[in-house]
Amino acid sequence: MTAALALASCTSEAAPADDVDWDTLSREELAEMAGEEGQVVVYSFTSRIAQIEESFEAEYPGIDVVPSDISSSELIQRLASEHQAGAATADVAYVSDAPVVVTELMEDGVLTPYVPERVAEALPDEYEAPLVANRLSTKVLMYNEEAYPDGSPVENLWELTEEEWAGKVVMVDPNVRGDYLDLATEMSLQAEEMAAAYEEHFGEEITLADGVADAGMQFLADLYANDVVLVDDTDTVNAAVGATGQEDPPVGFTSYSDRRDNEEEGWALQVAAGAAPSPGIVFPAMLGVTANAENPAAARLLIDYMMGDDSETGGVAYEPFYVAGDYPTRTDVAALEDAVSLEELGAWQIDPEASAEHRGDVADFLLTIQ
């Protein structure tokens, strides 16, 4: 303990952060050093960071959490520009859009990985790199369960290209939000499954239109031609699809975990689990330390905290993410009993590297059909 306190004092007063072996420090040692720093600034792609702020400050009253809740696309742009300019930035990034994180933020040295030693054994390798992931999030097909109490009105994605659903499919414009571009890209990467689902639904093999590279892009072209409603944010999708009192509501692609707000917002969102060939995607929500963090100890303490405590639910630290539609990456955190399992959901898990290579082509294609 004496050595730990000496290290904390030395680091906070004189030693550069680069001289500290962060991976060897316990949570207690980090807390001692973070207390000297006094604050931690975090950019977060989810508003749930406000709950983390409250519970973290209750646990560590000497450390002020300064959160910014912004979209993942804006978050990435801000981090990159601030890093390039050498300007003050966040200490922690809580970010999705893994393909951009891999190809830009990590390659350019904007973010530094940190995996808390106490949870490493319970994390599969794919959730430790390029950054630690505390959960899997989703972009999947959702419907209004008040209007459709017997289950999803859509069993196959190709139904959405037919007259019945003309103008009644809502999603955020993929060229506005990276996670929706990841969804569109995965449809193209899973072209064989999309083609098989087409044949299952229509009873014949798919024929691609001129200039269309694969069945996934053909689906997107047909969906756009069927007057898909493109909006700027997920809340608009949720309200359009989930608002109660509708006789003939649309369906839409959004986050399964947003169902947690049904009671508060007056929604009736439910996931179209098992839709063929897949209702959408699952992807990691990742935590990283910025390269020039002004509060490096507090940054790592916050990441450690957001991975949850050692209980089977992750405790109060993990409570904002322990909801149906979010999937813990730690194998020692129990699955929620009232949630659809990953297997039942049937969503595609994205490959960040493969998506990064292909998403530019998909984005360009979408501009030609919009």
C-alpha positions in Angstrom: 0.0 0.0 0.0 2.9 2.3 0.8 4.3 1.7 -2.7 1.0 2.3 -4.3 0.5 5.6 -2.5 4.0 6.6 -3.5 3.3 5.8 -7.1 0.0 7.7 -7.0 1.8 10.8 -5.6 4.6 10.6 -8.0 2.4 10.1 -11.0 0.0 12.9 -10.1 2.7 15.4 -9.3 5.6 14.6 -11.6 5.8 11.3 -13.5 4.5 11.4 -17.1 1.5 9.2 -17.8 3.6 7.2 -20.3 5.8 6.1 -17.5 3.0 4.3 -15.6 2.3 0.6 -16.2 -1.5 1.0 -16.1 -2.2 -2.7 -16.6 -0.6 -3.6 -13.3 -2.6 -1.1 -11.1 -5.6 -2.3 -9.0 -8.9 -0.4 -8.9 -7.8 0.9 -5.5 -4.6 2.3 -6.8 -6.4 3.9 -9.8 -8.9 5.4 -7.4 -6.1 7.0 -5.3 -4.5 8.5 -8.4 -7.8 9.5 -9.9 -8.7 11.4 -6.7 -5.7 13.5 -7.2 -6.9 14.3 -10.8 -10.4 15.2 -9.6 -12.3 14.8 -12.8 -12.9 12.7 -15.9 -14.3 13.9 -19.2 -16.2 11.4 -21.3 -17.7 11.6 -24.8 -20.6 9.1 -25.1 -22.8 7.9 -27.9 -25.6 7.1 -25.4 -27.6 9.3 -23.1 -27.2 6.6 -20.4 -23.9 8.2 -19.5 -25.9 10.5 -17.3 -26.8 7.5 -15.1 -23.1 6.5 -15.0 -22.2 10.1 -13.9 -24.6 9.9 -11.0 -23.6 6.5 -9.7 -19.9 6.9 -10.3 -19.8 10.2 -8.4 -21.7 8.5 -5.6 -19.0 5.8 -5.5 -16.1 8.3 -5.9 -17.3 11.6 -4.6 -14.0 13.3 -5.2 -14.1 12.8 -8.9 -16.3 14.8 -11.2 -17.6 13.2 -14.3 -18.1 15.6 -17.2 -20.2 13.9 -19.9 -21.0 14.8 -23.4 -23.9 12.8 -25.0 -23.4 12.9 -28.8 -24.0 10.6 -31.7 -21.2 8.1 -32.5 -20.5 9.8 -35.9 -20.1 13.2 -34.3 -18.1 11.7 -31.5 -15.6 10.2 -33.9 -15.3 13.4 -35.9 -14.7 15.4 -32.8 -12.1 13.1 -31.4 -10.2 13.0 -34.7 -10.2 16.7 -35.2 -9.3 17.5 -31.6 -6.5 15.0 -31.8 -5.1 16.4 -35.0 -5.3 20.0 -33.7 -3.7 19.0 -30.4 -6.6 20.6 -28.6 -8.1 19.5 -25.3 -10.4 16.6 -25.7 -12.2 13.9 -23.6 -10.4 11.4 -21.4 -12.7 8.5 -22.3 -14.6 7.7 -25.5 -17.7 5.5 -25.3 -18.3 4.7 -28.9 -19.9 2.4 -31.4 -19.3 2.3 -35.1 -16.5 -0.2 -34.8 -15.4 -0.1 -38.4 -14.4 3.6 -38.1 -12.8 3.0 -34.7 -10.6 0.3 -36.3 -9.6 2.1 -39.4 -9.3 5.7 -38.2 -9.2 6.2 -34.4 -6.9 3.3 -33.6 -4.7 3.5 -36.7 -4.2 7.3 -36.1 -3.4 6.8 -32.5 -6.5 8.8 -31.3 -7.5 6.1 -28.7 -5.6 3.8 -26.5 -7.0 0.4 -25.3 -7.4 -0.4 -21.7 -8.8 -3.8 -20.5 -9.2 -3.9 -16.7 -7.3 -6.9 -15.4 -10.1 -8.0 -13.1 -12.5 -8.7 -16.0 -10.1 -9.9 -18.6 -10.6 -13.6 -17.9 -14.4 -13.2 -18.4 -14.1 -11.4 -21.8 -13.8 -13.3 -25.1 -10.8 -12.1 -27.1 -13.0 -10.4 -29.7 -14.4 -8.1 -27.0 -10.9 -7.0 -25.8 -9.7 -5.6 -29.1 -9.4 -3.2 -30.7 -11.0 -1.7 -27.6 -12.8 -3.3 -24.6 -16.5 -3.7 -25.2 -18.8 -3.6 -22.2 -21.9 -4.8 -24.2 -23.3 -5.5 -27.6 -25.9 -3.1 -29.0 -28.3 -3.5 -31.9 -29.8 -2.0 -35.0 -32.7 -4.3 -35.8 -36.3 -4.4 -37.2 -38.8 -3.3 -34.6 -42.6 -3.2 -34.6 -45.6 -2.0 -32.5 -46.7 -4.8 -30.3 -49.9 -3.0 -29.3 -51.0 -3.0 -32.9 -49.6 -6.5 -33.5 -50.2 -8.4 -30.3 -49.7 -11.8 -32.0 -46.1 -11.1 -33.0 -44.1 -9.4 -35.7 -46.1 -8.6 -38.9 -42.9 -9.2 -40.9 -41.3 -12.6 -41.1 -39.0 -11.9 -44.1 -37.2 -8.7 -44.8 -38.2 -8.8 -48.5 -41.8 -8.2 -47.4 -40.7 -4.7 -46.8 -40.2 -4.2 -50.5 -43.8 -4.9 -51.3 -46.8 -2.6 -51.7 -48.2 -3.4 -48.2 -45.2 -1.7 -46.6 -44.8 1.2 -49.1 -44.0 4.3 -47.1 -44.3 2.4 -43.9 -40.7 1.5 -43.1 -38.7 4.0 -41.1 -35.0 4.2 -40.5 -32.2 6.7 -39.9 -30.5 7.7 -43.2 -27.4 5.4 -43.3 -25.4 8.3 -44.8 -26.1 10.3 -41.6 -25.4 7.7 -38.9 -22.5 5.2 -39.0 -24.4 2.4 -37.2 -27.1 2.4 -39.8 -24.5 2.4 -42.5 -23.0 -0.7 -40.8 -26.5 -2.2 -41.0 -26.8 -1.5 -44.8 -23.2 -2.8 -45.3 -23.9 -6.0 -43.5 -26.9 -6.7 -45.8 -24.5 -6.5 -48.7 -21.8 -8.6 -47.0 -24.5 -11.2 -46.2 -25.6 -11.2 -49.9 -25.9 -15.0 -50.0 -28.4 -15.1 -47.1 -30.3 -12.2 -48.6 -30.6 -14.1 -51.9 -31.8 -17.2 -50.1 -34.4 -15.2 -48.2 -35.6 -13.7 -51.5 -36.1 -17.1 -53.1 -37.8 -18.3 -49.9 -40.3 -15.4 -50.0 -40.9 -15.0 -53.8 -40.4 -18.6 -54.9 -37.7 -17.8 -57.5 -34.1 -16.8 -57.7 -33.2 -13.2 -57.5 -32.4 -11.2 -60.6 -30.1 -8.2 -60.0 -30.9 -4.9 -61.7 -28.2 -3.3 -63.8 -25.5 -1.7 -61.7 -26.5 -3.6 -58.6 -23.7 -5.7 -57.2 -25.4 -8.2 -54.9 -28.7 -9.3 -53.3 -28.1 -7.1 -50.2 -27.8 -4.0 -52.4 -30.8 -5.1 -54.4 -32.8 -5.2 -51.2 -31.7 -1.7 -50.4 -32.6 -0.5 -53.9 -36.0 -2.1 -53.7 -36.6 -0.8 -50.1 -35.7 2.8 -51.2 -38.0 2.4 -54.3 -40.8 1.4 -51.9 -40.6 4.9 -50.3 -38.6 4.0 -47.2 -38.9 7.0 -44.7 -35.4 8.3 -43.9 -35.0 10.4 -40.8 -32.1 12.0 -38.9 -32.3 10.3 -35.5 -33.3 7.1 -33.7 -35.9 8.8 -31.4 -37.9 9.8 -34.5 -37.9 6.1 -35.6 -39.0 5.0 -32.1 -41.8 7.4 -31.9 -43.1 6.7 -35.4 -43.0 2.9 -34.9 -43.8 2.6 -31.2 -46.3 5.3 -30.3 -49.4 3.7 -28.8 -52.9 4.2 -30.2 -52.0 3.6 -33.8 -54.1 1.3 -36.0 -51.7 0.8 -38.8 -48.2 1.8 -37.6 -45.0 1.5 -39.6 -42.1 -0.8 -38.7 -38.5 0.4 -38.5 -34.9 -0.3 -37.8 -33.8 0.9 -34.4 -32.2 -0.3 -31.2 -33.8 -3.2 -29.4 -32.7 -1.7 -26.1 -34.8 1.4 -26.7 -37.7 -0.8 -25.7 -36.7 0.0 -22.1 -38.3 3.4 -22.6 -41.7 2.0 -23.6 -43.6 2.9 -20.4 -42.0 6.4 -20.0 -42.4 7.4 -23.6 -45.8 5.8 -24.3 -44.3 3.3 -26.9 -45.0 -0.3 -27.6 -41.7 -1.2 -29.3 -40.9 -4.9 -29.8 -38.2 -6.7 -31.8 -39.0 -8.8 -34.9 -36.8 -11.6 -33.6 -36.1 -14.3 -36.1 -37.1 -12.4 -39.2 -35.4 -14.0 -42.2 -32.6 -13.8 -43.0 -31.9 -11.6 -40.0 -33.6 -8.7 -38.3 -30.4 -6.6 -38.3 -27.0 -6.4 -36.6 -25.4 -6.6 -33.3 -22.2 -4.6 -32.7 -19.8 -3.7 -29.8 -20.1 -0.6 -27.6 -16.5 0.2 -26.9 -14.5 2.1 -24.3 -11.1 3.7 -24.9 -8.8 6.2 -23.4 -7.8 9.2 -25.5 -4.1 9.3 -26.4 -3.4 12.6 -24.6 -5.9 12.2 -21.7 -5.4 14.9 -19.1 -6.9 12.5 -16.5 -5.5 9.1 -17.4 -6.1 7.4 -14.1 -9.7 8.6 -13.8 -10.2 7.6 -17.4 -9.2 4.0 -16.6 -11.1 4.0 -13.4 -14.2 5.0 -15.2 -13.7 2.2 -17.8 -13.2 -0.3 -15.0 -16.4 1.0 -13.4 -18.5 0.8 -16.6 -17.5 -2.9 -17.0 -19.7 -3.6 -13.9 -18.9 -5.0 -10.5 -18.2 -8.7 -9.7 -21.9 -9.6 -9.1 -23.9 -11.6 -11.7 -25.7 -8.5 -12.9 -22.8 -6.1 -12.8 -24.4 -4.1 -10.0 -25.3 -0.4 -10.0 -22.4 0.4 -12.3 -23.8 -1.9 -15.0 -27.5 -1.2 -14.3 -28.0 1.3 -17.2 -26.9 -1.4 -19.7 -28.5 -4.4 -18.0 -31.6 -4.2 -20.1 -33.4 -6.3 -22.7 -31.7 -5.6 -26.1 -28.2 -5.1 -24.7 -26.0 -8.1 -24.4 -23.2 -8.3 -21.8 -19.8 -9.2 -23.2 -18.6 -10.6 -19.9 -19.3 -14.3 -19.7 -19.8 -14.0 -15.9 -22.7 -11.6 -16.2 -26.0 -13.4 -16.3 -28.4 -13.0 -19.3 -31.7 -11.2 -18.6 -34.5 -13.7 -18.2 -37.1 -11.5 -20.0 -34.9 -10.7 -23.0 -34.7 -12.5 -26.4 -31.3 -14.3 -26.5 -28.8 -13.6 -29.2 -29.6 -17.0 -30.7 -33.3 -16.2 -30.8 -32.7 -12.8 -32.1 -30.8 -14.1 -35.1 -29.0 -10.8 -35.8 -25.7 -10.7 -37.7 -22.7 -9.8 -35.6 -20.6 -7.4 -37.7 -16.9 -7.9 -38.6 -15.4 -4.4 -38.2 -12.6 -5.0 -40.6 -14.8 -6.4 -43.3 -17.3 -3.7 -42.9 -14.7 -1.0 -43.0 -13.5 -2.3 -46.4 -16.9 -2.4 -47.9 -19.0 0.5 -46.4 -17.6 3.2 -48.7 -19.0 1.3 -51.7 -22.4 0.9 -49.9 -22.5 4.6 -49.0 -21.8 5.5 -52.6 -24.5 3.1 -53.9 -27.1 4.5 -51.4 -26.5 8.0 -52.8 -27.4 6.8 -56.3 -30.7 5.4 -55.2 -31.8 8.0 -52.7 
